[in-house]
Amino acid sequence: MNKLLTLALGLFLLSSCEKSPVGEEPPVDNHPRMQYTDLQNFEVKPGTFKRVDLDGNGTNDLLFKTLLVGDALGQRDRLQFYAHTGIGIYQPVNELEEVPQLSTGEAVKVQFPGYTWYEITAIVLAEKITPVSGSVHWEGPWKAASHKFLPVMVEREGKAYYGWVELSFDTASEKMTLHRAAISTEAGREVIAGR
């Protein structure tokens, strides 16, 4: 009888445990369940790139890369750091072709005032300007970013899943560092950057 009671208690305890999938954490304070990707502080420098699969479905959702552009009219070279999205992947973009830079705790929202969610984008986050004459300098809203969040939205089967990519820039070393990414596993839910 004691063996049967011990076995029943063991089965009860095992069945009451719920395991979260790898990379997924349970919701906190009504925040949606998120799927996280550790980007291992990958450094995007000239000649390198990083593809990111946000939702783990085996397709690349984002591409981070550099492009060196010779600007003959402006008599300068431009080392540009890009964030590309593909089909079904969106970024909020304004009239200046910029994406908002979020801090920890800010919402990735359904609507950002002054921005429209666009699919298949190629946005310059920051660029190093090397003129023929004059001083080298950096331009772009992300040039001084330190652990800031790039908002993204993935559309699957007509449903929107919101998320973010955490990144930093180091202009002295000419690199963009990709820290981590996350996407909601619950459609239509706004998320908080960094959570």
C-alpha positions as CSV (number, residue, x, y, z in Angstrom):
1,M,0.0,0.0,0.0
2,N,2.9,2.4,0.9
3,K,4.5,1.7,-2.6
4,L,1.2,2.5,-4.3
5,L,0.8,5.7,-2.3
6,T,4.4,6.7,-3.1
7,L,4.0,6.0,-6.8
8,A,0.7,8.0,-6.9
9,L,2.3,10.9,-5.1
10,G,5.3,10.9,-7.5
11,L,3.0,10.8,-10.6
12,F,1.0,13.7,-9.1
13,L,4.1,15.8,-8.6
14,L,5.5,15.0,-12.1
15,S,2.2,15.8,-13.8
16,S,1.9,19.1,-11.9
17,C,5.2,20.4,-13.3
18,E,5.0,22.4,-16.4
19,K,8.2,22.9,-18.5
20,S,8.6,26.0,-20.7
21,P,10.1,25.5,-24.1
22,V,13.7,26.4,-24.4
23,G,14.1,30.1,-24.8
24,E,10.6,30.9,-23.7
25,E,9.6,32.4,-20.4
26,P,6.1,32.5,-18.7
27,P,4.2,35.9,-18.7
28,V,4.9,38.3,-15.9
29,D,2.3,40.9,-14.8
30,N,0.0,40.1,-17.7
31,H,2.9,40.6,-20.2
32,P,2.6,38.1,-23.0
33,R,4.7,35.0,-23.2
34,M,7.9,35.7,-25.1
35,Q,10.4,33.6,-27.1
36,Y,14.0,34.8,-26.6
37,T,17.1,34.5,-28.8
38,D,20.5,35.0,-27.4
39,L,22.5,36.8,-30.1
40,Q,25.7,36.2,-28.1
41,N,26.9,39.9,-28.5
42,F,27.6,39.3,-32.2
43,E,29.6,42.1,-33.6
44,V,28.5,43.4,-37.0
45,K,31.6,45.1,-38.6
46,P,32.6,45.8,-42.1
47,G,32.6,42.5,-44.0
48,T,30.3,40.7,-41.5
49,F,26.6,40.2,-41.2
50,K,24.1,38.4,-39.0
51,R,20.8,36.8,-39.9
52,V,18.2,36.5,-37.1
53,D,15.3,34.0,-36.9
54,L,13.0,35.7,-34.4
55,D,10.3,33.0,-34.1
56,G,12.4,29.9,-34.5
57,N,10.6,28.7,-37.6
58,G,13.8,28.2,-39.6
59,T,13.5,31.3,-41.8
60,N,15.6,34.4,-41.5
61,D,13.5,37.4,-40.4
62,L,16.1,40.1,-40.0
63,L,19.5,40.8,-41.5
64,F,22.1,43.1,-40.0
65,K,25.0,44.2,-42.2
66,T,27.2,46.9,-43.3
67,L,27.6,48.6,-46.7
68,L,30.4,50.8,-47.9
69,V,29.1,53.4,-50.3
70,G,31.2,55.8,-52.4
71,D,29.4,59.1,-52.7
72,A,31.0,60.9,-55.6
73,L,28.6,63.8,-55.5
74,G,29.1,64.4,-51.8
75,Q,32.8,63.6,-52.1
76,R,32.7,61.2,-49.2
77,D,32.6,57.6,-48.3
78,R,29.8,56.2,-46.1
79,L,30.0,53.1,-44.0
80,Q,26.4,52.2,-43.4
81,F,25.0,49.8,-40.8
82,Y,21.7,48.3,-41.9
83,A,18.7,46.5,-40.5
84,H,16.8,44.6,-43.2
85,T,13.5,42.8,-42.9
86,G,11.9,40.3,-45.2
87,I,8.5,39.2,-46.2
88,G,6.1,39.2,-43.3
89,I,8.5,41.1,-41.1
90,Y,7.8,44.8,-40.3
91,Q,9.6,47.8,-38.7
92,P,7.9,51.1,-37.8
93,V,9.4,53.7,-40.2
94,N,9.0,57.5,-40.3
95,E,9.3,60.0,-43.2
96,L,13.0,60.2,-42.7
97,E,13.3,56.4,-43.0
98,E,14.2,56.0,-39.4
99,V,13.0,53.5,-36.8
100,P,12.3,54.4,-33.2
101,Q,15.0,53.6,-30.6
102,L,13.3,52.2,-27.4
103,S,14.7,52.1,-23.9
104,T,14.2,49.3,-21.4
105,G,10.5,49.4,-20.3
106,E,9.1,51.2,-23.3
107,A,6.3,49.5,-25.2
108,V,6.5,48.0,-28.7
109,K,3.1,49.3,-29.7
110,V,0.6,48.6,-32.4
111,Q,0.9,52.2,-33.4
112,F,3.9,54.6,-33.0
113,P,2.9,58.3,-33.6
114,G,4.7,59.5,-36.8
115,Y,5.7,56.0,-37.8
116,T,4.1,53.3,-40.1
117,W,4.8,49.6,-39.9
118,Y,6.5,48.6,-43.2
119,E,7.3,45.2,-44.6
120,I,10.6,44.4,-46.4
121,T,12.7,47.3,-45.2
122,A,16.4,48.3,-45.4
123,I,17.0,51.0,-42.8
124,V,20.3,52.7,-42.1
125,L,20.7,52.8,-38.3
126,A,24.0,54.7,-38.3
127,E,26.8,55.6,-40.7
128,K,30.4,56.7,-40.6
129,I,31.0,59.6,-43.0
130,T,34.6,60.0,-44.3
131,P,34.8,63.1,-46.5
132,V,37.6,63.8,-49.0
133,S,38.4,66.9,-47.0
134,G,37.2,67.6,-43.5
135,S,36.8,65.4,-40.4
136,V,35.3,61.9,-40.1
137,H,32.1,61.8,-38.2
138,W,29.0,59.6,-37.5
139,E,25.4,60.3,-38.4
140,G,22.1,58.5,-37.7
141,P,19.9,58.1,-34.7
142,W,21.5,54.9,-33.5
143,K,25.1,56.0,-33.5
144,A,25.3,56.4,-29.7
145,A,22.9,53.5,-28.8
146,S,23.8,51.4,-25.8
147,H,21.5,48.5,-25.1
148,K,18.6,50.1,-27.0
149,F,15.7,48.2,-28.6
150,L,14.7,48.0,-32.2
151,P,10.9,47.3,-32.5
152,V,9.8,44.6,-34.9
153,M,6.6,42.8,-35.8
154,V,6.2,39.4,-37.4
155,E,3.1,38.5,-39.4
156,R,2.1,34.9,-39.5
157,E,-1.2,33.7,-41.0
158,G,-2.7,37.2,-40.8
159,K,-1.7,37.7,-37.1
160,A,0.8,40.2,-35.7
161,Y,3.5,39.2,-33.2
162,Y,5.4,42.1,-31.6
163,G,9.0,41.9,-30.4
164,W,12.4,43.6,-30.3
165,V,16.1,43.3,-30.9
166,E,18.6,44.7,-28.3
167,L,21.7,46.3,-29.8
168,S,24.5,48.8,-29.2
169,F,26.9,50.8,-31.3
170,D,30.6,51.5,-30.7
171,T,31.7,54.1,-33.2
172,A,35.4,54.0,-32.0
173,S,35.5,50.3,-33.0
174,E,33.2,50.7,-36.0
175,K,30.8,48.0,-34.9
176,M,27.2,47.2,-34.0
177,T,26.7,44.6,-31.3
178,L,23.6,42.4,-31.3
179,H,22.7,41.3,-27.7
180,R,19.4,39.5,-27.8
181,A,16.0,39.4,-29.5
182,A,12.5,38.5,-28.4
183,I,9.1,38.0,-30.0
184,S,5.7,37.5,-28.4
185,T,4.1,34.0,-28.8
186,E,0.7,35.6,-28.3
187,A,-0.7,37.4,-31.4
188,G,-1.8,41.0,-31.2
189,R,-0.2,41.8,-27.8
190,E,2.0,44.8,-27.2
191,V,5.2,43.9,-25.5
192,I,7.7,45.8,-23.3
193,A,11.3,46.3,-24.5
194,G,13.7,44.2,-22.5
195,R,11.1,41.9,-21.0
